[in-house]
Every structure is written in structure tokens, then in C-alpha cells.
């Protein structure tokens, strides 16, 4: 039993841990939704023609985003690299900070851009809470499975907890996607568009891993309770044993009063048999003094 539980525990916890790590790590990942475009531009500064080629990226995670640009600008003489990135809290979007001089106030937001940023932040916060709940249940499952190795928790309980965790972890990114505003609403069909990316898909992947882990630890058996039940049955069988019954019957055998002499009772006198097979005699009659016959000696012994 212990070997079976240990094997199920090790295999199950591997899947549970990998799934939990993926979900936990993706909570801080910024690549849930990504946008990338390659731009090229030429301009004349009065002396030279410049060519600018740059890749612009804009990524969003649950709580943060990042804007980056990488490329180069060249003239007839030389080329110069263009590199830069800025990571920010969702409500501290640098473009909106520049326009307003401070974070977006979602309670007073009226502009479309402000409302969109608030919806992105709200979707991320809700999804983060859901995923954290799933990870909490997963952590409890792993903790209880340690106890289950010793046979004190049925595998069915651990399986149920892990499957609940799996369902919650799967729900988190789906809720995020549903609550997110349409980032491509103002982008034409010919332009690059926002796409779901690593953070979203790996969080979804964590759910089936946790599900499989739950199925594995569900094979654990609560053998400790079975052993206790076996002990109870052994105790009951002991009390039902013939030797114990004989001992119990013997214990109920009438005891002789050794301080009293029974020599005055004639052994030829006949008494009355009780249900246990013992012969009793009241002597003298109606005196209240009773005797029982010792089957080994045949003599009457005072009770």
C-alpha cells in the first residue's frame, strides 16, 4: 500500500508542480497579448537623406505592459542603432501619462483610450485573482497529498481538489480574454494586429497538467483507515471466539462458599436443573439456603 501511494504521489506531484509553476510564472509575464510592426521611413534633413527601419512592439500582461523599439537609422555615411524599451503598469501607460500628466482615473474616464486602458487593467486584475485562487487550492492539494502518502487521506479527495484547481486555472485566461477590449478595432485588415501570445497559452496549458496530476494522485489509497477497521473486526472476532465464550460461561459458574460446611446435605437428594445445566437444591425447604451440586464430586456445595 505504501509503495503504491508513494509512486502515485511522486508522479502526480511532478505534473501538479509543473502545471502550478507555469501558471504562477505567467502571472508576471508581459506577453499575454503582443503587437509587432515593422516600419520604414525616409526623410531629408537638409544635408543628407536618412533611412529609418524599426520594429515596434507593444505587449500586455495581466498587470503590466511594455513598449519597445529596435532598429537602425542610416545615411550615406553610417548607420546608428535604435534601441529602447519601457515597462509600465497598465494604468501608467506612457502615452496617456504624456497626455494627462498622471495615471488614468478609471472612475472619471470618458475618453475611448482611457476606457480601454481601464478595461485592460480590470480584466488583468480579475484573471490574476482567479489564477491565484486556483494556485491556492493546488498548493493545498500538494500539502494534503503528503499526508495521503501515509494512507490517511483517500485519493478521491485529492483528485477532486486538483480537478477543481485545474478548472479554475483554465477559467482565468478565458475570463481575461472575454473581458479584454477589442485591441484590433481601430486597426485595418492590412496592418499588423494584436495577437494572443505565450502568457495566455502557457496558462491554459497548466490546466491539463494539473488535471493529469490529479488523476495520478487519485490512485492513492487510505490504507491507514482500512487497517483500523481490520483491528476492529479482529476485536469483534475475539469476543465471538468459542474459547472466550467458554471462559465467559465459566466465569458465570456459581462459586462455593468455602466458609460454610455442606456435609449436612445428603448427596442422594434431588435438586432442580437450571438453563445452564446446574442442579440446585433449597435445603431445608423454604429456608432460603441454596446448594448446587459439584459435578466433579457429586456433593452439594452451599451457594
KOLFIVEX-403209 format. One record per atom (N, C-alpha, C): z, y, x; atom name; residue number from 1. Coordinates in steps of 0.2 Angstrom, whole numbers. Each point is the difference from the previous one (the first is absolute). Last residue first. Layout:
REM residues N
       w       v       u   atomo   num
       Z       Y       X      CA   NUM
...
//
This chain:
REM residues 303
       w       v       u   atomo   num
     241    -111    -121       N   303
      -4       6       1      CA   303
       4       6       0       C   303
       5     -27       6       N   302
       2       5      -4      CA   302
      -4       7       2       C   302
      -7     -27       2       N   301
       2       6       4      CA   301
       1       6      -4       C   301
      -3     -29      -2       N   300
       0       6      -3      CA   300
       4       5       4       C   300
     -14     -22       9       N   299
       6       2      -2      CA   299
      -1       7      -3       C   299
     -16     -13      11       N   298
       1      -3      -6      CA   298
       6       3      -3       C   298
     -12       4      21       N   297
       6      -5       0      CA   297
       2      -2      -7       C   297
     -20      13       5       N   296
       0      -4       6      CA   296
       6      -5      -1       C   296
      -5      16     -16       N   295
      -4      -5      -1      CA   295
       0      -5       6       C   295
      19      16     -13       N   294
      -4       0       7      CA   294
      -4      -7       0       C   294
       8      14     -22       N   293
       0      -7       3      CA   293
      -4       1       7       C   293
      16      19     -15       N   292
      -7      -3       1      CA   292
       0      -6       5       C   292
      18      15     -18       N   291
      -1      -4       6      CA   291
      -8      -1       1       C   291
      19      18     -13       N   290
      -6      -3       0      CA   290
      -1      -4       7       C   290
      18      13     -19       N   289
       0      -3       7      CA   289
      -6      -4       0       C   289
       8       9     -20       N   288
      -3       5       3      CA   288
      -1      -1       8       C   288
       9     -13     -20       N   287
       5       3       5      CA   287
      -3       6       4       C   287
      -9     -17     -17       N   286
       2       6      -3      CA   286
       5       4       5       C   286
      -1     -25       6       N   285
      -5       3      -5      CA   285
       3       7      -2       C   285
       8      -7      24       N   284
       0      -4      -7      CA   284
      -4       4      -5       C   284
     -13       1      14       N   283
       6      -5       0      CA   283
       6       4       2       C   283
     -29       0      -4       N   282
       6       5      -1      CA   282
       6      -5      -1       C   282
     -25      -3      13       N   281
       6      -3      -4      CA   281
       5       5      -1       C   281
     -28      -4       9       N   280
       6       4       0      CA   280
       5      -3      -5       C   280
     -24      -4      17       N   279
       4      -3      -6      CA   279
       7       4       0       C   279
     -27       6       8       N   278
       7      -1       2      CA   278
       4      -2      -6       C   278
     -24       6       1       N   277
       2      -7       2      CA   277
       7      -1       2       C   277
     -12      21      -9       N   276
      -1      -2       8      CA   276
       2      -7       2       C   276
       4       9     -23       N   275
      -8       0       2      CA   275
      -1      -2       7       C   275
      23     -10      -8       N   274
      -3       6      -2      CA   274
      -8       0       2       C   274
      19     -20      -8       N   273
      -5       2       5      CA   273
      -3       7      -2       C   273
      25     -12      -5       N   272
      -6       2      -4      CA   272
      -5       3       6       C   272
      21     -20       2       N   271
      -1       7      -1      CA   271
      -7       2      -4       C   271
      19     -23       4       N   270
      -7       3      -1      CA   270
       0       7      -2       C   270
      19     -18      14       N   269
      -2       5      -6      CA   269
      -7       3       1       C   269
      11     -14      17       N   268
      -4      -4      -6      CA   268
      -1       5      -6       C   268
      13       6      20       N   267
      -8       0       1      CA   267
      -4      -3      -5       C   267
      25      12      -3       N   266
      -3      -6       1      CA   266
      -8       0       1       C   266
      19      18       6       N   265
      -5      -1      -4      CA   265
      -3      -6       1       C   265
      17      10      13       N   264
       3      -2      -6      CA   264
      -5      -1      -5       C   264
      -4       8      23       N   263
       2      -7       0      CA   263
       2      -2      -7       C   263
      -7      21      10       N   262
      -4      -2      -6      CA   262
       2      -8      -1       C   262
      10      25      12       N   261
       0      -8       0      CA   261
      -4      -2      -6       C   261
      -1      25      13       N   260
       2      -4      -6      CA   260
      -1      -7       1       C   260
      -7      16      15       N   259
       7       1       0      CA   259
       3      -4      -6       C   259
     -24       2       5       N   258
       4      -5       4      CA   258
       7       1       0       C   258
     -21       5     -16       N   257
       6       3       1      CA   257
       5      -4       4       C   257
     -28      -1      -2       N   256
       7      -3      -1      CA   256
       5       5       2       C   256
     -25       6      -9       N   255
       4       0       6      CA   255
       7      -3      -2       C   255
     -27      -1     -10       N   254
       7       2      -1      CA   254
       4      -2       6       C   254
     -26       7       2       N   253
       4      -6      -2      CA   253
       8       2      -1       C   253
     -20      14       6       N   252
       3       1      -6      CA   252
       5      -6      -2       C   252
     -13       2      20       N   251
       5       5       0      CA   251
       4       1      -6       C   251
     -18     -16       2       N   250
       6      -2       3      CA   250
       5       5       0       C   250
     -21       6      -7       N   249
       3      -4      -5      CA   249
       7      -3       3       C   249
     -13      13      14       N   248
       2       4      -6      CA   248
       4      -4      -5       C   248
     -11     -11      18       N   247
       6       3       2      CA   247
       3       5      -5       C   247
     -20     -11      -5       N   246
       5      -5       0      CA   246
       7       3       3       C   246
     -19      14      -1       N   245
       2      -2      -7      CA   245
       6      -5       0       C   245
     -11       5      20       N   244
       4       6      -2      CA   244
       3      -2      -7       C   244
     -15     -15       9       N   243
       6       0       3      CA   243
       5       5      -2       C   243
     -22      -1      -9       N   242
       5      -5      -3      CA   242
       6       0       4       C   242
     -14      23      -2       N   241
       0      -6       4      CA   241
       5      -5      -3       C   241
      -5      24      -6       N   240
      -2      -6      -5      CA   240
       0      -7       4       C   240
       6      20      11       N   239
       5      -1      -5      CA   239
      -2      -5      -5       C   239
     -14       5      18       N   238
       6      -3       2      CA   238
       5      -1      -5       C   238
     -21      11      -5       N   237
       0      -7       1      CA   237
       6      -4       3       C   237
      -1      24      -2       N   236
       0      -3      -7      CA   236
       0      -8       1       C   236
      -3      12      20       N   235
       7       1      -3      CA   235
       1      -3      -6       C   235
     -21       1       9       N   234
       4      -5       3      CA   234
       7       0      -2       C   234
     -15      17      -8       N   233
      -1      -7      -3      CA   233
       4      -5       3       C   233
       2      21       9       N   232
       3       0      -7      CA   232
      -2      -7      -3       C   232
     -10       5      20       N   231
       7      -1       1      CA   231
       4      -1      -6       C   231
     -23       6      -1       N   230
       1      -7       2      CA   230
       7      -2       1       C   230
      -6      22      -4       N   229
       0      -4      -6      CA   229
       1      -7       2       C   229
      -1      15      18       N   228
       6       1      -4      CA   228
       0      -4      -7       C   228
     -20       0      13       N   227
       6      -4       4      CA   227
       6       1      -4       C   227
     -18      12      -7       N   226
      -1      -7      -2      CA   226
       5      -4       3       C   226
       0      23       5       N   225
       2      -1      -6      CA   225
       0      -8      -2       C   225
      -9       7      20       N   224
       7       1       1      CA   224
       3      -2      -7       C   224
     -24       1       3       N   223
       3      -6       1      CA   223
       8       0       0       C   223
     -22      14      -7       N   222
       8       2       0      CA   222
       4      -7       0       C   222
     -26       7      10       N   221
       4      -4      -5      CA   221
       7       2       1       C   221
     -27      10       6       N   220
       7      -1       2      CA   220
       4      -3      -6       C   220
     -23       8      -1       N   219
       1      -7       1      CA   219
       7      -2       2       C   219
      -9      23      -3       N   218
       2      -3      -6      CA   218
       1      -8       1       C   218
      -8      14      17       N   217
       8       0       0      CA   217
       2      -3      -7       C   217
     -23       2       3       N   216
       2      -4       5      CA   216
       8      -1       0       C   216
     -12      15     -15       N   215
      -1      -6      -2      CA   215
       3      -5       5       C   215
       1      22       5       N   214
       5      -2      -5      CA   214
      -1      -7      -3       C   214
     -15      10      16       N   213
       7      -1       3      CA   213
       5      -2      -5       C   213
     -22       6      -7       N   212
       0      -6       3      CA   212
       7      -2       3       C   212
      -2      21      -9       N   211
      -1      -5      -6      CA   211
       0      -7       4       C   211
       0      19      14       N   210
       6      -1      -3      CA   210
       0      -6      -5       C   210
     -20       6       8       N   209
       4      -3       5      CA   209
       7      -1      -2       C   209
     -15      12     -14       N   208
      -1      -8       0      CA   208
       3      -3       6       C   208
       3      24      -1       N   207
       2      -4      -7      CA   207
      -1      -7       0       C   207
      -7      15      18       N   206
       6      -2       0      CA   206
       3      -4      -6       C   206
     -22      11       1       N   205
       1      -6       3      CA   205
       7      -3       1       C   205
      -4      22      -9       N   204
      -2      -5      -4      CA   204
       0      -7       3       C   204
       4      17      14       N   203
       5       0      -5      CA   203
      -1      -5      -5       C   203
     -17       5      15       N   202
       5      -4       3      CA   202
       6      -1      -4       C   202
     -18      14      -8       N   201
      -2      -7       0      CA   201
       6      -5       4       C   201
       3      24      -1       N   200
      -1      -2      -7      CA   200
      -1      -8       0       C   200
       0      12      21       N   199
       6       0      -3      CA   199
       1      -3      -7       C   199
     -22       3      12       N   198
       5      -5       2      CA   198
       7      -1      -3       C   198
     -19      13     -14       N   197
       0      -2       7      CA   197
       6      -5       1       C   197
     -18      14     -19       N   196
       7      -3       1      CA   196
      -1      -3       7       C   196
     -14      22      -5       N   195
       0      -7      -1      CA   195
       7      -3       1       C   195
     -17      24      -4       N   194
       7      -3       2      CA   194
      -1      -7      -2       C   194
     -23      11       6       N   193
       5       1      -5      CA   193
       7      -3       3       C   193
     -26      12       8       N   192
       5      -5       1      CA   192
       6       1      -5       C   192
     -24       8      -8       N   191
       5       2       5      CA   191
       5      -6       1       C   191
     -17       1     -17       N   190
      -4       0       6      CA   190
       5       1       6       C   190
       6       2     -23       N   189
      -1      -7       1      CA   189
      -3      -1       7       C   189
      16      21      -4       N   188
      -6      -2      -3      CA   188
      -1      -8       2       C   188
      24      13      -4       N   187
      -5      -2       5      CA   187
      -6      -3      -3       C   187
      20       7     -11       N   186
      -4       6       2      CA   186
      -4      -2       5       C   186
      14     -17      -9       N   185
      -3       4      -6      CA   185
      -4       6       2       C   185
      14     -17      13       N   184
      -8       0       1      CA   184
      -3       4      -6       C   184
      24      -6       2       N   183
      -2       4       6      CA   183
      -7       1       1       C   183
      17      -5     -22       N   182
      -7      -2       3      CA   182
      -2       5       6       C   182
      26      -6      -5       N   181
      -5       4      -3      CA   181
      -7      -3       3       C   181
      22     -16      -2       N   180
      -4       5       4      CA   180
      -5       4      -4       C   180
      13     -18      -9       N   179
       3       6      -1      CA   179
      -4       6       5       C   179
      -5     -24       0       N   178
      -1       3      -7      CA   178
       2       7       0       C   178
       4     -11      20       N   177
      -8       1      -1      CA   177
      -1       3      -7       C   177
      22      -7       6       N   176
      -2       6       4      CA   176
      -7       2      -2       C   176
       9     -20     -10       N   175
       2       6      -3      CA   175
      -2       7       4       C   175
      -5     -21      10       N   174
      -4       1      -6      CA   174
       2       6      -4       C   174
      12      -6      19       N   173
      -6       3       2      CA   173
      -5       1      -6       C   173
      22     -11      -4       N   172
       0       7       3      CA   172
      -6       3       1       C   172
       3     -23      -9       N   171
      -1       5      -4      CA   171
       0       7       3       C   171
       3     -20      12       N   170
      -7       1      -2      CA   170
       0       6      -5       C   170
      21      -6       8       N   169
      -4       3       5      CA   169
      -7       0      -1       C   169
      14      -9     -16       N   168
       2       7       0      CA   168
      -4       3       6       C   168
      -2     -23      -4       N   167
      -3       4      -5      CA   167
       1       7       1       C   167
      11     -14      15       N   166
      -7      -1       1      CA   166
      -4       5      -6       C   166
      23      -4      -2       N   165
      -1       5       6      CA   165
      -8       0       1       C   165
       7     -16     -15       N   164
       2       7      -3      CA   164
      -2       5       5       C   164
      -1     -22       7       N   163
      -5       2      -4      CA   163
       0       7      -3       C   163
      18      -8      13       N   162
      -5       1       4      CA   162
      -7       2      -4       C   162
      20      -8     -11       N   161
       1       7       3      CA   161
      -6       2       4       C   161
       0     -22     -10       N   160
      -1       6      -5      CA   160
       1       7       3       C   160
       3     -19      14       N   159
      -7       1      -2      CA   159
      -1       5      -5       C   159
      22      -6       6       N   158
      -3       4       6      CA   158
      -8       1      -2       C   158
      13     -13     -15       N   157
       2       7       0      CA   157
      -3       4       5       C   157
      -5     -23       0       N   156
      -3       3      -6      CA   156
       2       7      -1       C   156
      10     -15      16       N   155
      -6       3       2      CA   155
      -4       4      -5       C   155
      27      -3       1       N   154
      -6      -4      -2      CA   154
      -6       4       2       C   154
      24       1      12       N   153
      -4       4      -4      CA   153
      -6      -4      -2       C   153
      16      -8      15       N   152
       5       3      -5      CA   152
      -4       4      -5       C   152
      -6     -13      22       N   151
       0      -4      -7      CA   151
       4       3      -5       C   151
      -6       7      23       N   150
       6      -4       0      CA   150
       1      -3      -7       C   150
     -18      15       4       N   149
      -1      -5       5      CA   149
       6      -5       0       C   149
       1      20     -13       N   148
      -4      -6      -3      CA   148
      -1      -5       4       C   148
       9      21       7       N   147
       5      -4      -3      CA   147
      -3      -6      -3       C   147
     -15      14       9       N   146
       4      -2       6      CA   146
       6      -4      -3       C   146
     -14      11     -15       N   145
      -3      -6       3      CA   145
       4      -3       6       C   145
       5      21     -10       N   144
       2      -6      -4      CA   144
      -2      -6       2       C   144
      -8      20      11       N   143
       7      -1       1      CA   143
       3      -6      -4       C   143
     -22       6      -4       N   142
       0      -3       7      CA   142
       8      -1       2       C   142
      -5      11     -21       N   141
      -2      -7       0      CA   141
       0      -3       7       C   141
       5      23      -2       N   140
       5      -4      -3      CA   140
      -2      -8       0       C   140
     -16      16       7       N   139
       6      -1       5      CA   139
       6      -4      -3       C   139
     -18       5     -14       N   138
      -2      -5       5      CA   138
       5      -1       5       C   138
       3      16     -16       N   137
       1      -6      -3      CA   137
      -2      -6       5       C   137
      -3      22       7       N   136
       7      -1      -1      CA   136
       1      -7      -3       C   136
     -22       8       2       N   135
       3      -2       6      CA   135
       7      -1       0       C   135
     -10       8     -19       N   134
      -3      -7       1      CA   134
       3      -2       7       C   134
       5      22      -6       N   133
       3      -5      -4      CA   133
      -2      -7       1       C   133
     -12      17      11       N   132
       7       0       3      CA   132
       4      -5      -4       C   132
     -21       5      -8       N   131
       0      -4       6      CA   131
       6      -1       3       C   131
      -1      15     -18       N   130
      -2      -7      -2      CA   130
       0      -5       6       C   130
       3      23       5       N   129
       6      -2      -4      CA   129
      -1      -7      -2       C   129
     -19      11       9       N   128
       5      -1       5      CA   128
       6      -3      -3       C   128
     -16       7     -14       N   127
      -2      -6       3      CA   127
       5      -2       5       C   127
       3      21     -10       N   126
       1      -6      -5      CA   126
      -2      -6       3       C   126
      -5      19      12       N   125
       8      -1       0      CA   125
       1      -6      -5       C   125
     -23       7       3       N   124
       3      -3       6      CA   124
       8      -2       0       C   124
     -11      12     -18       N   123
      -3      -7       0      CA   123
       3      -4       7       C   123
       4      23      -2       N   122
       4      -3      -6      CA   122
      -2      -8       1       C   122
     -12      15      14       N   121
       7      -1       2      CA   121
       4      -4      -5       C   121
     -22       6      -6       N   120
       0      -5       6      CA   120
       7      -1       2       C   120
      -3      16     -17       N   119
      -1      -7      -2      CA   119
       0      -5       6       C   119
       2      23       5       N   118
       6      -3      -3      CA   118
      -1      -7      -3       C   118
     -19      11       9       N   117
       5      -2       6      CA   117
       6      -2      -3       C   117
     -16       7     -15       N   116
      -2      -6       3      CA   116
       5      -2       5       C   116
       3      21     -10       N   115
       2      -6      -5      CA   115
      -2      -6       3       C   115
      -6      19      12       N   114
       7      -1       0      CA   114
       2      -6      -4       C   114
     -22       7       0       N   113
       2      -3       6      CA   113
       7      -2       1       C   113
      -8      12     -19       N   112
      -3      -7       0      CA   112
       3      -4       6       C   112
      14      21      -9       N   111
      -6      -1       3      CA   111
      -2      -8       0       C   111
      21       7      -8       N   110
      -5       2      -5      CA   110
      -7      -1       3       C   110
      29      -5       5       N   109
      -7      -1       2      CA   109
      -5       1      -6       C   109
      26       1       2       N   108
      -4       6      -2      CA   108
      -8      -1       2       C   108
      16     -17       5       N   107
       2       2      -7      CA   107
      -4       6      -2       C   107
      -3      -9      22       N   106
      -3      -4      -6      CA   106
       2       2      -7       C   106
      -3      12      24       N   105
       5       0      -5      CA   105
      -3      -4      -6       C   105
      -7       1      28       N   104
      -2       0      -7      CA   104
       6      -1      -5       C   104
       3      10      25       N   103
      -1      -6      -3      CA   103
      -2       1      -7       C   103
      -5      21      16       N   102
       6      -5      -1      CA   102
      -2      -6      -4       C   102
     -15      19       5       N   101
       5       2       4      CA   101
       6      -5       0       C   101
     -23       1     -11       N   100
       6       2      -4      CA   100
       6       2       5       C   100
     -22      -8       8       N    99
      -1       4      -6      CA    99
       6       3      -3       C    99
       2     -15      18       N    98
      -4       6       2      CA    98
      -1       5      -5       C    98
       9     -21      -5       N    97
       5       4       3      CA    97
      -3       7       3       C    97
     -14     -17      -9       N    96
       4       4      -6      CA    96
       5       4       3       C    96
     -12     -13      15       N    95
      -5       5      -3      CA    95
       4       4      -5       C    95
      12     -18      11       N    94
      -2       6       4      CA    94
      -4       5      -3       C    94
      17     -16     -13       N    93
      -7      -1       2      CA    93
      -2       7       4       C    93
      22     -10     -10       N    92
      -1       5       6      CA    92
      -7       0       2       C    92
       8     -15     -16       N    91
       1       6      -3      CA    91
      -1       6       5       C    91
      -1     -23       8       N    90
      -5       1      -5      CA    90
       0       7      -3       C    90
       8      -3      25       N    89
       3      -3      -7      CA    89
      -5       2      -5       C    89
     -10      -2      25       N    88
       4       4      -5      CA    88
       3      -4      -6       C    88
     -15       1      26       N    87
       3      -4      -4      CA    87
       5       4      -5       C    87
     -23       4      17       N    86
       6       3      -3      CA    86
       3      -5      -6       C    86
     -19       2      23       N    85
       2      -3      -6      CA    85
       7       3      -2       C    85
     -24       1      19       N    84
       6       3      -3      CA    84
       2      -4      -7       C    84
     -21       5      20       N    83
       5      -4      -2      CA    83
       6       3      -3       C    83
     -25       3      13       N    82
       3       3      -6      CA    82
       5      -6      -2       C    82
     -15       7      24       N    81
       3      -5      -5      CA    81
       4       4      -5       C    81
     -22       8      15       N    80
       7       1       0      CA    80
       3      -4      -6       C    80
     -24       3      17       N    79
       3      -2      -6      CA    79
       8       1       1       C    79
     -22      13      12       N    78
       5      -5       1      CA    78
       2      -1      -7       C    78
     -19      14       5       N    77
       3      -1       7      CA    77
       5      -6       0       C    77
     -13       9     -20       N    76
      -5      -3       5      CA    76
       3      -1       7       C    76
      16      -3     -20       N    75
      -5       5       1      CA    75
      -5      -3       5       C    75
      21     -11     -18       N    74
      -5       0       6      CA    74
      -4       6       0       C    74
      23     -14     -11       N    73
      -4       6      -1      CA    73
      -4       1       7       C    73
      14     -22     -14       N    72
      -2       4       6      CA    72
      -4       6      -2       C    72
      20     -19     -12       N    71
      -7       1       2      CA    71
      -1       4       6       C    71
      19      -6     -21       N    70
      -2      -2       7      CA    70
      -7       1       1       C    70
      23       5     -18       N    69
      -7       2       2      CA    69
      -2      -2       7       C    69
      20      -3     -22       N    68
      -2      -1       7      CA    68
      -8       2       0       C    68
      24      -1     -17       N    67
      -7       2       0      CA    67
      -1       0       8       C    67
      18     -13     -18       N    66
      -2       2       7      CA    66
      -7       3      -1       C    66
      24      -7     -16       N    65
      -7       0       1      CA    65
      -1       3       7       C    65
      22     -12     -16       N    64
      -3       5       5      CA    64
      -7      -1       0       C    64
      14     -13     -15       N    63
       4       6       1      CA    63
      -3       5       5       C    63
     -11     -21      -6       N    62
       4       1      -6      CA    62
       4       7       0       C    62
     -23       0      14       N    61
       5      -5      -1      CA    61
       4       1      -7       C    61
     -25       9      11       N    60
       6       1      -4      CA    60
       4      -6       0       C    60
     -21      14      15       N    59
       3      -6      -3      CA    59
       6       2      -3       C    59
     -24      10      11       N    58
       6       2      -4      CA    58
       3      -6      -3       C    58
     -19       9      21       N    57
       3      -5      -4      CA    57
       6       3      -4       C    57
     -25       6      15       N    56
       6       2      -4      CA    56
       3      -5      -4       C    56
     -17       4      22       N    55
       2      -5      -5      CA    55
       6       2      -3       C    55
     -21      13      14       N    54
       7      -1      -1      CA    54
       1      -5      -5       C    54
     -18      16      16       N    53
       0      -6      -3      CA    53
       7      -3      -1       C    53
     -16      24       7       N    52
       7      -3      -2      CA    52
      -1      -6      -3       C    52
     -15      18      16       N    51
       0      -6      -4      CA    51
       7      -3      -1       C    51
     -12      26       8       N    50
       5      -5       1      CA    50
      -1      -6      -6       C    50
     -14      21      15       N    49
       1      -4      -6      CA    49
       5      -6       1       C    49
       0      25      12       N    48
      -2      -7       1      CA    48
       0      -3      -7       C    48
       3      24       3       N    47
      -2      -2       6      CA    47
      -3      -7       1       C    47
       8       9     -21       N    46
      -3       6       3      CA    46
      -3      -1       7       C    46
      10     -17     -14       N    45
       5       5       1      CA    45
      -3       7       3       C    45
      -9     -22     -16       N    44
      -2       4       6      CA    44
       6       6       0       C    44
      -1     -27     -12       N    43
       0       7      -1      CA    43
      -1       4       7       C    43
       1     -26     -15       N    42
      -2       4       6      CA    42
       0       7      -2       C    42
      11     -26      -8       N    41
      -1       7      -1      CA    41
      -3       3       6       C    41
      10     -24     -14       N    40
      -4       2       6      CA    40
      -2       8      -2       C    40
      18     -22      -8       N    39
      -3       6      -1      CA    39
      -4       3       6       C    39
      12     -23     -13       N    38
      -3       2       6      CA    38
      -4       6      -1       C    38
      22     -12     -13       N    37
      -6       2      -1      CA    37
      -3       3       7       C    37
      21     -15     -15       N    36
      -3       2       6      CA    36
      -7       2      -1       C    36
      25      -8     -13       N    35
      -6       4       0      CA    35
      -3       2       7       C    35
      20     -18     -14       N    34
      -3       4       6      CA    34
      -6       3      -2       C    34
      25     -12      -9       N    33
      -7       2      -2      CA    33
      -2       5       5       C    33
      18     -13       5       N    32
      -1      -3      -6      CA    32
      -6       2      -3       C    32
      12       5      23       N    31
      -7      -2      -2      CA    31
      -1      -4      -6       C    31
      20       8      12       N    30
      -4       6      -3      CA    30
      -7      -2      -2       C    30
      26     -14       3       N    29
      -7       1       2      CA    29
      -4       5      -3       C    29
      23      -8      -4       N    28
      -1       6       4      CA    28
      -7       1       3       C    28
       6     -19     -14       N    27
       3       6      -4      CA    27
      -1       6       4       C    27
      -6     -21       8       N    26
      -6       4      -3      CA    26
       3       5      -4       C    26
      14     -16      11       N    25
      -3       4       5      CA    25
      -5       5      -3       C    25
      12     -15     -14       N    24
       4       5       3      CA    24
      -3       4       5       C    24
     -12     -18      -9       N    23
       2       5      -5      CA    23
       4       5       2       C    23
      -5     -18      15       N    22
      -6       4      -2      CA    22
       2       5      -5       C    22
      17     -14       6       N    21
      -1       4       5      CA    21
      -7       4      -2       C    21
       7     -17     -15       N    20
       4       6       0      CA    20
      -1       5       6       C    20
     -12     -20       0       N    19
      -2       4      -6      CA    19
       4       6      -1       C    19
       5     -15      17       N    18
      -6       3       2      CA    18
      -2       4      -6       C    18
      19     -12      -3       N    17
       1       5       5      CA    17
      -6       4       2       C    17
       0     -19     -15       N    16
       3       5      -3      CA    16
       1       6       5       C    16
     -10     -20       7       N    15
      -4       4      -4      CA    15
       3       6      -3       C    15
      14     -14      14       N    14
      -6       3       4      CA    14
      -5       4      -5       C    14
      18     -12     -10       N    13
       2       6       3      CA    13
      -5       4       5       C    13
      -4     -22     -10       N    12
       0       5      -5      CA    12
       2       7       3       C    12
       1     -19      14       N    11
      -7       1      -2      CA    11
       0       6      -5       C    11
      21      -8       7       N    10
      -4       3       6      CA    10
      -7       2      -2       C    10
      14     -11     -17       N     9
       2       7       2      CA     9
      -4       3       6       C     9
      -4     -22      -6       N     8
      -2       4      -6      CA     8
       2       7       2       C     8
       8     -16      14       N     7
      -7       0       1      CA     7
      -3       5      -5       C     7
      23      -5      -2       N     6
      -1       4       6      CA     6
      -8       1       1       C     6
       7     -14     -17       N     5
       2       7      -2      CA     5
      -2       4       6       C     5
      -2     -23       3       N     4
      -5       3      -5      CA     4
       1       7      -1       C     4
      16     -11      13       N     3
      -6       1       4      CA     3
      -5       3      -5       C     3
      21      -5     -10       N     2
       0       5       5      CA     2
      -6       2       3       C     2
       1     -20     -13       N     1
       0       6      -4      CA     1
       0       6       4       C     1
//
